[in-house]
Each structure stands twice: as C-alpha cells, then as structure tokens.
Amino acid sequence: GDSVTQTEGQVALSEEDFLTIHCNYSASGYPTLFWYVQYPGEGPQLLFRASRDKEKGSSRGFEATYDKGTTSFHLRKASVQESDSAVYYCALSDPGANTGKLTFGHGTILRVHP
Amino acid sequence: GALVYQYPRRTICKSGTSMRMECQAVGFQATSVAWYRQSPQKTFELIALSTVNSAIKYEQNFTQEKFPISHPNLSFSSMTVLNAYLEDRGLYLCGARLGLGSYEQYFGPGTRLTVL
C-alpha cells in the first residue's frame, strides 16, 4: 500500500535558522503530495500541494519540490520564526483512485526558540 | 475560503456509552468527507470515506456497526462512536474535499473524545 516516511520526528531550531524536513513516499501511479501543518488544539491546515514531477509548492515561506526520481517532497524554509512551531505532516493522495483518501506521515514536531 | 466546522470540540463519555459528532462544510459543497482518528501519538487513521452518490467505505479495523456515519447532503456529515472504550480515545477529524477533481482536503478542528 501507499506510505509516507518523515525522517525527523522532532526538530529544534533557533529563529532565522534554515529548516529542512525530509519526506519520502511510496505509491503506485502518480500521487499528489501535500504538506499540512497542525497547531495545538487545531486540525491540520493545508500548506500546499504538488501534483507532477518538478512542480514546486509554496506558502508562507515554506516550499517543497516534487521529485519523482527520488520519490521525495522535502519541506524547506530559509528562515524560521517562533510562530512556525507546530507539527508538520507530509501526505499523499492517489488521484488514480480518486477516493480522496490521504495517507499521512507520522509528523515532525518543529520547535523554534527565540 | 473553505471552512469546516466540527461539533463538539471536546466530549467525555463513560466507557460503554456512545457519542455523536458532527461535521459541517461552510462556503462549499463537500463531494467527499473523510473521517480520521488522530491518536495521542499523533498518527492518523482513516476510519471511512463518504463520497456523494456512493456507499460509505470503511477502512480495515473500522466498521459501520461501531462507527455509523450519516452524510445526508453535501455540507453535513455525522459519525457516532458506539459503545466507546478507552482505545477509542483521540481526536476525530473530518476532512472535506471540494470536488471530485480537487485533491485538497480541508480539515475541521476535530472532536476530542475522552473515555472514562
């Protein structure tokens, strides 16, 4: 079945540091890839998505590029802020099935210190 | 923008009792609604997918008998947790999709279920 692997369980940074959260996927066909962010007490919020190879998604300074060759969709941000502290989830949806089912990674807790 | 509301935000029930939770899409028509449970360890489990004009599809380990879902129109869905026990605790999330050709899924804030 489909799966998403996030390498980092937790990341601790200082403000203005560079962020990378690694995401690799395994799926049949050509999945759509997502990054979601979840703040305490809230549901996941969609950051952005990408649907084809080399497509870049971006929002609020975060970006990720769909790489079919390495089956990756790594999240990056050049300069993090304390307000970016949250849990980040990489997810995929297989458009071939068109079911709307999302497969999530286990999430990465980001803590940014002032 | 697309908004998804869930009610109640928090609920506590005694072991063996049942509770019902609701999901409302505002500002758009949700052609499909997915119910997830987020465990205390933060992982997501898909419970079931409800797509307009199709039967509700439950994932392995989840059944209609335990988690009956109603999806009467394109903006509202409800799910009941019957005979709740400790292992049913968690954050129940509703994800609504705008259209069959849309891949984005928008989530509500969730209903947090505590079982005593």
HADDOCK unambig.tbl for C-alpha pairs under 7 A between the chains (distance, minus, plus):
assign (segid A and resid 42 and name CA) (segid B and resid 109 and name CA) 4.53 0.50 0.50
assign (segid A and resid 42 and name CA) (segid B and resid 110 and name CA) 6.91 0.50 0.50
assign (segid A and resid 43 and name CA) (segid B and resid 93 and name CA) 6.91 0.50 0.50
assign (segid A and resid 43 and name CA) (segid B and resid 107 and name CA) 5.81 0.50 0.50
assign (segid A and resid 43 and name CA) (segid B and resid 108 and name CA) 5.55 0.50 0.50
assign (segid A and resid 43 and name CA) (segid B and resid 109 and name CA) 4.07 0.50 0.50
assign (segid A and resid 43 and name CA) (segid B and resid 110 and name CA) 5.83 0.50 0.50
assign (segid A and resid 44 and name CA) (segid B and resid 107 and name CA) 6.08 0.50 0.50
assign (segid A and resid 45 and name CA) (segid B and resid 106 and name CA) 7.00 0.50 0.50
assign (segid A and resid 45 and name CA) (segid B and resid 107 and name CA) 6.74 0.50 0.50
assign (segid A and resid 46 and name CA) (segid B and resid 106 and name CA) 6.97 0.50 0.50
assign (segid A and resid 100 and name CA) (segid B and resid 32 and name CA) 7.00 0.50 0.50
assign (segid A and resid 100 and name CA) (segid B and resid 103 and name CA) 6.76 0.50 0.50
assign (segid A and resid 104 and name CA) (segid B and resid 44 and name CA) 6.62 0.50 0.50
assign (segid A and resid 106 and name CA) (segid B and resid 43 and name CA) 5.42 0.50 0.50
